Amino acid sequence: MKSKVKVKYNDEKITIVNGRKKDDGQFYDGIMVKDESKTSAGGALNELHVSSAIYDEYAGFAPVILNADTGAFFDVRLNIDSTLKNEQVHVASNVRDALGVTKESKLILCKNRCIEIGKVFIQKIDNIKEDFITVYDDDAEFVKSLSAYKFMEVVNVLTGESLVIKTTHIKCEKTNDPMDKRTGSIRLNRKQRQFLGLNVPQYLNDVQWDILKKNASVKDFKIVEKLYVKNSHNLIGEPEYDDMKVISKLIEKFLTKLIIKPVAESFYYRKKITPLRWLANFYVGKSTISLSCRRPYEIDENSDIVRMSASNMKILGIEEMDKVVLRYKNREVVCRALNIDSEKSFLKSNRQTDIDFAVGIPAQVRKKLGVPDILTVVKIDRYTPFIFMKTFNEQIIPIILTLFTSEFFGIMSLWLKIVLPIILIPLVIYLNLSSKRNMRA
């Protein structure tokens, strides 16, 4: 589903627009940039190469590039290119396609108002099941001011790992002690910390490695070198408890840098659901999990098939080749699901990862979803209309029996013989599909 949200640029004012609804305070400090790309090939989906001057000015502010001619916009991740000067940029081919860039396009790079987070606390037990996150004080006021946005995105600045969450799933609290203000802190559950690379990660990128090498004590960095391969920075086996505590403290002290920003595409967004989907959700039962995007098997790259662990398929209540709905922000794509039956084959296409937190998604499906990289968390629903139709043959005999039930009551009036099946058939179908509803975790 394409977003109806556009951006208008007029006299240096940047306005997010959806119909008659407007927000001219979210994007700011826009500068005109010129695309100097020579070819349309290569580049990550959200990559933008810029000069060091632009990088220093915009990198920490969740930058967005927009095409002032079309109103299209795209969240980008900046990389420095020493050959570029002033406002010159190299736009990745996927970003160019999404924006509809031509030689005459007026491109604007701007900042995005966001919350900066440097401290993470463990989520309270009551808020874990529904995947709530909690922010405090000034940050809470900021979130309250963004109620027009359906989704917010939490991003690990150092790794690019990100998590989209409903704005209504952000708990806003105020600390009563004036000496204990918690602005700049957040509460996350364990799975959210895993998605954002805040638990003991399966690997460290070069930026994280260099930060630890520069800031950690000699003693602590020796533990890092013991646990991670020097060149690939992959985790070696399962660390002992005491070593895990050291790494956790290092991450907390040096590698915790998050931002929270509204998802511009969700400005006054309202999801539409078809009657068939609504009925199928009611009868079959909706089931949703969140998993971090990874590549599938090599043989899956030209198909609309996703791979996930057998345990996650059981949690969703699906079998192999059932259909699932992948959701990212306000886009969704329907695919079939297969089990990761060979961890070796899965890791052949990916860096070291925990398969219970991952889903393998082919490149063309990631592009349809607008997923910028393989560090992004997506929502996965079982596609209930498929399961409903798949079990339709199981409903035929109960429906036929229900239709003929009224004939056994000859004393009933004609209208009762008509009304009774209309009442009973939905009930019979609902009861008959109870096994499918109970398959969910």
Summary of the structure (lengths in Angstrom):
residues: 441
radius of gyration: 25.2
end to end distance: 28.6
largest distance: 91.5
contacts: 1350
relative contact order: 0.11
helix: 35%
strand: 28%
